[in-house]
Amino acid sequence: MEGTIWTLVPPILAITLALISKEVYFSLFAGICAGALFYSNFAISGAISTTVEIMSNKVGGNICIVIFLVLLGMMVSLMSKSGASKAYGKWATKNIKTKRGTLLATVALGVLIFVDDYFNCLTVGTIMSPITDKQKISRAKLAYIIDATAAPICIISPVSSWAAAVSSSLPENSSLDGFVMFLKAIPYNYYALFTIVMLLMLIILDFDFSKMKAYELKYGSSVTADTASENLIAGGNGKVCDLIIPIAALVVFCIGAMLYTGGILEGNGIINSFANCDSAFSLVIGSFFTMIVTAVLYLPRRVITFRQFAESLPEGFKAMVPAILILTFAWTLSGVCGDDYLQIGTYVSGVVTNSHISYALIPAIFFLVALGLAFSTGTSWGTFSILLPIVFAIFESNISNLMFISMSAVMAGAVCGDHISPISDTTILSSTGAQCNHIEHVNTQIPYALFIAGISFVCYIISGFTGNGYLGLIVGLIATPAILFLIYKRHKTA
C-alpha cells in the first residue's frame, strides 16, 4: 500500500475521529494503528513492532522539543507559585483597561517573538492568559491569536527557525540559494499576510463570526467554565519583574543559542547563523540557562522557598504531559505516513508531477496540495521538504517570478493546513499555551483559516495568470478587510 491513495486513510481517519469524538488521544492512536496495519499487510505483530519502532525514533529525534516543553512547564509553574503571574495580571489589569487593548497587546507580543513558533505558542499563552481572563476573553480566542501570530509570523521572518527549514528544502545541487528564495517569496505568502490583516480587523471592529462567535458568547463571560485558570493567578509575593526578567532572559538566551549553534563564533554572519542553527537544541540551551537565572532571581530574595522551588519542577513536568503525549502520537502518525513507511509524499508528488496543468494554475494548485498535505500529516516542514523540490524541478530551466509565487504558495498552503489540522504540533502547542481544550481550538479556528484560504486561493489564481505576485497581494489586502467589514455590518444589524 506504500505510495498509493491508501496512504491518505490513516491521517484522514485520525482527523475525522478527532473532530467527531473530540477525543484526540484515541483518534491519533487509531490513525497510527491503521497506518501500521497497512504497512505490515495487516499482520498484528508487525503492526505493533512498526508502531514501537516509529514512536521511539520520533521521540528520540524530537527529544529536544520534549525537554524544552518540560523546562518551559517548570518555568510556568515557578512563575505561578512565586506570584509573578498574579502580580503581572494585576499590573496589566490596571494599565490595559480594555478588551481591545488586551487583544492588541497579545498580538504585539506574538509578533515580537518571531524566532520560533514553539517558543511563541507557550510564552504568549503563559504571559497573557491571566490578562485575557480578566477581560472575559475565552481561551479559544486566545489560542487563535497565539496560533495566528506563531507560524504566520515565523514564515515571513528571515530570522527564524522556519526560514532555516525552508532554505534547506531545496536540492543540494540547486542553482538557487534557499535563503534568497525565502526572501523573494515573502511578499507572495498571502495566507500569512492576510491572516495578520484579518486578526487586526477582528480586534479593531471588536467582533467574531461563525463558531468563534458562538464560543465567545458561551464562555467569554465565564473563563472558569472554559478552563481552570486559578493555577495561573495563585501564588506568593512575586513582583512583575519576577515574570518579565525570566521571559526576557528566555528570549535573549534562545536567540543567543541559535546564533551559537549556527556558527556565529566561527565567522558566520547573523543571517547565516540563524539559517544554519539547530533551533530545537537552542531552545533547550536557552530554557536551561533561564532556569538558572530564575533560581538566582527567586531564591536569594525569598520570593519562594527552596522547597517550593523543588515542588514546582515536577508540577511543571506534569502540566506538560498531555501536550507531550499528543505530540508523541502526532509525530508517530506523521512517521508512519512518511518516506520510510507508507510514503504519502511519494503518492502526492506523483499525482502533482503527472498532472498536465497550465503554468498559470500552478500557484493555486500547489497552494491546495500543500494545504491538504499539511492538514493530513500535521507538519508544515514536512510539506516544504516534499513540495518545494517539485516546484523547483518544474521551473528549474526557467527561474521566474512565477516560480517564486509558486514556492510561496507551497509555504502558504502548508501554514494553512497546519492551522486547521488537529494533529499539527503548532496547533497542539497553541491550545496548550492558552490552556484551551484542543478540539475546541481547532473547531473555532477552522472557519477563520478557511476564510483566508479562500481569499488566498483566488489571489494565487490572479497572480498565476498575470505573472505579477504584487497584483494578487494588492487584491487580497483590499478584499480581506472589505469582506470582513461587510460581515461585521451584517452581524451588527442582525
C-alpha positions in Angstrom: 0.0 0.0 0.0 3.1 2.2 0.0 2.9 5.3 -2.2 -0.8 4.7 -3.1 -4.1 6.5 -2.3 -4.4 4.3 0.7 -1.7 6.3 2.5 -4.3 9.1 2.9 -6.5 6.8 5.1 -4.6 6.9 8.4 -4.4 10.8 8.8 -7.9 11.2 7.4 -9.2 8.6 9.9 -7.4 10.3 12.8 -8.7 13.8 11.9 -12.2 12.6 11.3 -12.4 10.8 14.6 -10.9 13.7 16.4 -13.5 16.1 15.0 -16.4 13.8 15.7 -15.5 12.3 19.0 -13.4 15.2 20.4 -11.1 12.6 21.9 -7.7 13.5 20.3 -5.6 10.7 22.0 -7.8 7.9 20.9 -8.2 9.4 17.4 -4.4 9.8 16.9 -3.8 6.3 18.1 -6.4 4.9 15.8 -4.7 6.6 12.8 -1.3 5.2 13.9 -2.8 1.6 14.2 -4.4 1.9 10.8 -1.1 3.0 9.2 0.9 0.3 10.9 -1.6 -2.3 9.8 -1.4 -1.1 6.2 2.4 -1.2 6.3 2.6 -4.7 7.8 -0.1 -6.1 5.5 -2.4 -6.4 8.5 0.0 -8.6 10.5 -0.7 -7.6 14.1 2.8 -8.5 15.4 4.3 -6.5 12.5 2.0 -3.5 13.2 3.0 -3.5 16.9 6.7 -3.6 16.2 6.3 -0.9 13.5 4.4 1.4 15.9 7.0 1.0 18.6 9.9 1.5 16.2 8.4 4.7 14.7 7.4 6.1 18.1 10.8 5.5 19.7 12.6 7.0 16.7 10.3 10.0 16.6 10.5 10.8 20.3 14.3 10.3 20.1 14.6 12.6 17.1 12.4 15.2 18.8 13.7 14.8 22.3 15.0 18.4 22.4 11.4 19.7 21.9 10.2 17.4 24.7 12.9 18.7 27.0 12.1 22.3 26.1 8.4 21.7 26.9 9.3 20.2 30.3 11.7 23.1 31.1 9.1 25.6 30.0 6.4 23.9 32.1 8.7 24.1 35.1 9.2 27.9 34.4 5.4 28.4 34.2 4.9 26.6 37.5 7.7 28.6 39.1 6.2 31.9 38.0 2.8 30.8 39.1 3.9 29.7 42.6 6.0 32.8 43.1 3.0 35.0 42.5 4.7 36.7 39.5 1.8 35.8 37.2 -0.7 37.2 39.7 1.4 40.4 40.0 1.6 40.9 36.3 -2.1 40.2 35.9 -2.9 43.0 38.4 -0.5 45.4 36.7 -1.9 44.6 33.3 -5.5 44.9 34.6 -4.6 48.4 35.9 -2.8 49.6 32.8 -4.6 47.7 30.0 -8.2 48.6 30.7 -10.0 47.5 27.5 -10.6 44.2 25.8 -9.3 45.7 22.5 -6.1 46.8 24.2 -5.6 43.3 25.7 -6.0 41.6 22.4 -3.7 44.1 20.6 -1.1 43.6 23.3 -1.3 39.8 22.8 -0.8 40.2 19.0 2.1 42.6 19.6 3.8 40.0 21.9 3.2 37.3 19.4 4.8 39.4 16.6 7.8 40.2 18.8 8.5 36.5 19.4 9.3 35.8 15.8 12.2 33.4 16.3 10.3 30.1 16.7 6.7 29.1 16.7 7.0 26.6 19.6 8.6 29.3 21.8 5.9 31.7 20.7 2.9 29.5 21.4 3.9 28.7 25.0 5.4 32.0 26.0 2.5 34.2 24.8 -0.1 32.0 26.4 1.8 32.0 29.7 2.1 35.8 29.9 -1.3 36.8 28.5 -3.8 34.3 29.9 -4.2 35.9 33.3 -4.9 39.3 31.5 -7.3 37.9 28.9 -9.1 36.1 31.7 -9.7 39.4 33.4 -11.2 40.9 30.2 -13.5 37.9 29.8 -11.8 36.7 26.6 -12.3 33.0 26.1 -9.3 30.7 25.9 -10.4 29.6 22.4 -9.9 33.3 21.3 -6.6 33.4 23.0 -5.5 30.2 21.3 -6.5 31.5 17.9 -4.4 34.7 18.4 -1.4 32.6 19.6 -1.7 30.3 16.5 -2.3 33.2 14.1 0.9 35.0 15.3 3.1 31.9 15.5 3.6 30.1 12.2 2.3 33.1 10.0 4.9 35.4 11.6 7.7 32.8 11.5 7.1 32.0 7.8 7.6 35.7 6.8 10.5 36.3 9.2 14.0 35.9 7.7 15.4 35.4 11.2 13.6 32.3 12.4 13.8 28.6 12.6 11.2 28.4 9.7 13.5 30.3 7.4 16.1 27.7 8.0 13.7 24.9 7.3 12.5 26.4 4.1 16.0 27.3 2.9 17.2 23.7 3.4 14.3 22.3 1.5 15.8 22.9 -2.0 18.0 20.2 -3.6 21.7 20.4 -2.5 22.8 20.9 -6.1 20.3 23.7 -6.7 21.4 26.7 -8.6 19.1 28.9 -6.5 20.1 29.9 -2.9 17.5 28.7 -0.5 17.6 31.8 1.7 17.4 34.1 -1.3 14.3 32.2 -2.4 12.8 32.6 1.0 13.3 36.4 0.9 11.8 36.8 -2.6 8.8 34.7 -1.6 7.8 36.7 1.5 5.6 39.3 -0.3 3.6 36.4 -2.0 2.9 34.5 1.1 -0.8 35.5 1.0 -2.1 33.3 3.8 0.3 34.6 6.4 -0.1 38.2 5.4 -3.9 38.2 5.1 -4.2 36.3 8.4 -2.4 39.2 10.2 -4.7 41.7 8.4 -7.8 39.7 9.5 -6.6 39.4 13.1 -6.2 43.2 13.3 -9.6 43.8 11.7 -11.4 41.4 14.1 -9.8 43.2 17.1 -10.4 46.8 15.8 -14.0 46.1 14.9 -14.5 44.0 18.1 -16.4 41.2 16.6 -16.3 37.5 15.8 -18.2 35.2 13.5 -19.0 31.6 12.9 -18.0 29.1 15.7 -15.7 31.6 17.4 -18.7 34.0 18.0 -20.8 31.2 19.5 -17.9 30.1 21.7 -17.2 33.7 22.9 -20.9 34.2 23.8 -20.9 30.9 25.7 -17.6 31.0 27.5 -16.2 34.5 27.2 -18.1 35.7 30.3 -17.1 32.7 32.4 -13.5 31.7 32.0 -13.7 29.1 34.7 -16.1 27.2 32.6 -13.6 27.2 29.8 -10.5 26.2 31.8 -9.1 26.2 35.3 -7.2 29.5 35.3 -6.8 29.7 39.1 -3.5 28.0 38.9 -2.1 30.8 36.8 -3.0 33.5 39.3 -2.3 31.8 42.6 1.0 32.4 44.2 3.2 34.2 46.7 4.7 37.7 46.9 6.4 37.9 43.5 6.5 41.1 41.6 6.1 42.0 37.9 9.9 41.9 37.4 9.8 38.2 38.5 7.8 37.5 35.4 9.4 39.9 33.0 13.0 39.1 33.7 12.7 35.3 33.2 10.8 35.8 29.9 13.3 38.4 28.7 16.1 36.0 29.7 14.4 33.2 27.8 14.2 35.4 24.6 17.9 36.5 24.9 19.3 33.1 25.7 17.3 31.3 23.0 18.4 33.9 20.3 21.9 33.7 21.6 21.9 29.9 21.5 20.6 29.9 17.9 23.4 32.2 16.9 25.9 30.0 18.7 24.7 26.7 17.2 24.5 28.4 13.8 28.3 29.1 14.0 28.5 32.8 14.7 31.7 32.2 16.7 33.1 30.5 13.6 32.7 33.6 11.4 29.2 33.1 10.1 27.1 36.3 9.8 23.9 36.8 11.8 21.6 35.8 8.9 23.7 32.6 8.1 23.8 31.7 11.8 20.0 31.8 12.1 19.7 29.8 8.8 22.2 27.1 10.0 21.1 26.9 13.6 19.8 23.9 15.5 16.6 25.6 16.7 15.3 22.7 18.9 18.7 22.3 20.7 19.0 26.1 21.0 15.6 26.2 22.8 16.8 23.7 25.3 20.0 25.6 25.9 18.1 28.9 26.3 15.5 27.5 28.6 18.2 25.7 30.8 20.1 28.9 31.4 16.8 30.7 32.0 16.0 28.2 34.8 19.3 29.2 36.4 18.5 32.9 36.1 15.1 32.2 37.6 16.6 30.4 40.6 19.1 33.2 41.2 16.3 35.7 40.9 13.9 33.9 43.3 15.8 32.1 46.0 18.1 34.8 47.4 15.2 37.2 47.6 13.0 34.5 49.2 10.3 35.0 46.6 9.7 31.3 47.1 11.4 28.9 49.4 13.8 26.2 48.2 11.1 23.6 48.9 8.6 25.4 46.8 11.1 25.8 44.1 11.7 22.0 44.1 8.0 21.2 44.2 7.4 23.4 41.1 9.7 21.2 38.9 7.6 18.0 38.9 4.4 20.1 38.9 5.6 21.8 35.7 6.5 18.5 34.2 3.1 17.0 34.9 1.4 20.1 33.4 3.1 19.3 30.1 2.4 15.6 29.9 -0.9 16.0 27.9 0.9 18.1 25.3 3.9 15.7 25.1 1.5 12.7 24.7 -0.4 14.4 21.9 2.9 15.4 20.2 4.2 11.9 20.5 1.1 10.4 18.8 1.2 13.2 16.1 4.9 12.5 15.4 4.2 8.8 15.2 1.3 9.3 12.8 3.5 11.5 10.6 6.3 8.9 10.7 4.0 6.0 9.6 2.9 8.1 6.7 6.5 9.2 5.9 9.0 8.2 3.2 10.3 5.2 5.2 6.9 3.6 5.5 3.6 4.4 3.7 5.2 7.2 1.6 2.3 9.6 1.4 4.8 12.2 0.0 5.6 9.9 -2.9 1.9 9.5 -3.7 1.2 13.2 -3.6 4.4 14.0 -5.6 3.4 11.5 -8.3 -0.1 13.0 -8.6 1.2 16.5 -8.9 4.1 15.7 -11.3 1.9 13.6 -13.6 -0.8 16.2 -13.9 -0.8 18.2 -17.1 -1.8 21.6 -15.8 -1.4 25.1 -17.1 1.6 27.0 -15.7 -0.8 29.8 -14.7 -2.7 27.5 -12.4 0.5 26.1 -10.7 0.5 28.5 -7.7 -3.2 27.9 -6.9 -2.8 24.1 -7.4 0.2 23.9 -5.2 -1.5 26.0 -2.5 -4.3 23.4 -2.3 -1.9 20.5 -2.5 0.2 21.9 0.3 -2.9 22.7 2.4 -4.2 19.1 2.0 -0.8 17.5 2.7 -0.1 19.6 5.8 -3.6 19.0 7.0 -3.2 15.2 6.6 0.3 14.9 8.1 0.2 17.8 10.6 3.6 19.1 9.6 4.4 22.3 7.6 8.1 21.5 7.5 7.5 18.0 6.0 5.2 19.6 3.4 8.0 22.1 2.5 10.5 19.3 2.0 8.2 17.3 -0.3 6.7 20.0 -2.5 9.4 22.8 -2.8 11.8 20.5 -4.7 8.9 19.6 -7.1 8.2 23.3 -7.8 12.0 23.9 -8.3 12.1 20.9 -10.7 9.2 22.3 -12.7 10.8 25.8 -13.1 14.5 24.8 -13.0 15.2 25.8 -16.6 13.1 29.0 -16.3 13.7 30.7 -12.9 11.0 33.4 -13.0 8.7 35.4 -10.8 6.0 32.7 -11.3 8.4 30.2 -9.6 8.7 32.4 -6.5 5.0 32.8 -6.4 4.5 29.0 -6.6 7.1 28.4 -3.9 5.4 30.9 -1.7 2.0 29.2 -2.4 3.5 26.0 -1.0 4.6 27.8 2.1 1.2 29.5 2.5 -0.7 26.3 1.9 1.5 24.4 4.4 0.9 27.0 7.1 -2.9 27.0 6.4 -3.1 23.1 6.5 -1.0 23.2 9.7 -3.5 25.7 11.2 -6.6 23.6 10.5 -5.1 20.2 11.4 -5.9 18.7 14.8 -2.7 16.7 14.7 -0.4 19.7 14.0 2.2 20.3 16.7 1.8 24.1 16.4 -2.0 23.8 16.8 -1.4 21.5 19.8 1.0 23.9 21.4 -1.3 26.9 20.8 -4.1 25.2 22.7 -1.6 24.1 25.4 -0.2 27.6 25.8 -3.7 29.0 26.1 -4.8 26.1 28.3 -7.8 25.6 25.9 -9.5 22.4 25.0 -7.6 21.2 21.9 -10.6 20.3 19.8 -12.5 23.5 20.7 -9.4 25.4 19.5 -9.5 23.5 16.2 -13.2 23.9 15.7 -13.2 27.7 16.4 -10.1 28.3 14.3 -11.1 26.4 11.1 -13.7 28.9 9.8 -11.2 31.8 10.2 -8.4 29.8 8.5 -10.6 28.7 5.6 -11.9 32.2 5.1 -8.3 33.5 4.5 -7.5 30.3 2.5 -10.4 31.1 0.1 -9.1 34.7 -0.5 -5.5 33.4 -0.9 -6.6 30.8 -3.5 -8.3 33.5 -5.6 -5.2 35.7 -5.3 -2.9 32.9 -6.4 -5.1 32.4 -9.5 -4.8 36.1 -10.3 -1.0 36.1 -9.7 -0.6 32.9 -11.8 -2.5 34.3 -14.9 -0.8 37.7 -14.7 2.6 36.6 -13.5 2.5 39.5 -11.1 2.6 38.5 -7.4 2.1 42.0 -6.2 -1.2 42.3 -8.0 -2.5 39.3 -6.1 -1.2 40.8 -2.9 -3.0 44.1 -3.5 -6.2 42.4 -4.4 -6.1 40.4 -1.1 -5.1 43.4 1.0 -8.2 45.1 -0.3 -10.6 42.2 -0.3 -9.8 40.8 3.2 -10.8 44.0 5.2 -13.6 44.8 2.8 -15.3 41.4 3.1 -14.7 41.3 6.9 -16.4 44.8 7.1 -19.4 43.5 5.2 -19.6 40.5 7.6 -19.3 42.9 10.5 -22.1 45.1 9.2 -24.3 42.1 8.7 -23.7 40.8 12.2 -24.3 44.2 13.7 -27.7 44.6 12.0 -28.8 41.0 12.6 
